[in-house]
Amino acid sequence: MTGPIVAGVDGSAPATAAVEWAAADAGRRGLALRLVHVCEHWARDMGATQYCEGALEAAADRARALAPGLEVSTEMLSGRVTEELVAQSATAESMVVGSRGLGGFRGMILGSASLTLAGHAAGPVVVVREHAAERLGEIVVGYDGSPFSDAAVEYAIQQARARGVQLRVLYAWYLPPLSPYASGYVASDEGFKEAAREAAERVAPFRERNPDVRLVDEQVCDHPVAALMKCAATADLVVVGSRGHGGLASAVLGSVSHGVLHHVTRPVAVVRPRPAKG
């Protein structure tokens, strides 16, 4: 997908951090940046259009200052925030939003609109909590061998290549408490070793296809959310796959994506395979 990166704007601090993240990402990857603000009907009725326009203009100025030469466009949308952003995702390379917002994005808090967008968008959604000036030099992606996590790894590879940093592919093996193996340490240890071996084999083709990216694979015996939280401490971006489906009435995020969005403070990208065309 070669569409623009689309960032949500509303003038709040998290949304401003999202615009900054999106501008840097677009600049690194040679993509255009589109900034959108959803002015809901109630806001228009209260005469807040001028505020909406001002927020867009300020965001565009900030993006151009951070990435001179970047192609930046703005668009004012009218309607429901989540529905409009999901619609934008159909032609966007990725969506970038703050973790919570004000004005038109007043519902953009973890557990509501941002989670819904991450579960229903047609492509990657990056949720940014706060500005992070420090570069840590690593991208972390959760991997379980499913098509959902394959898409996450592909996106993480793009990010690592553009940044010139290491990519850590993390496989976490976890025995549910009710598993018949939970009480048998030997069986659990053998199960982990076998699962870790299979995970390493599945990661190998990604390394072979992308020799220019330093890819490190790691297998741990831990809950996936806990494992990703630990790795996030030294990561510039955490990437996870999503089992979400299109349409606002269908299933949303899986438990791992949901947990990571709630507990990881670094930027988090939720990636799901693009819907099949036709």
Secondary structure, DSSP 8 states (H G I E B T S, - for coil): ----EEEE--SSHHHHHHHHHHHHHHHHHT--EEEEEEE-HHHHHTT-HHHHHHHHHHHHHHHHHHSTT--EEEEEEES-HHHHHHHHHTT-SEEEEESS-SGGGTT-STTTHHHHHHHH-SS-EEEE-S-------EEEEE--SSHHHHHHHHHHHHHHHHHT-EEEEEEEE---TT-TTTT-HHHHHHHHHHHHHHHHHHHHHHHHH-TTS-EEEEEEES-HHHHHHHHHTT-SEEEEE----SSTTS----HHHHHHHHH--S-EEEE-------
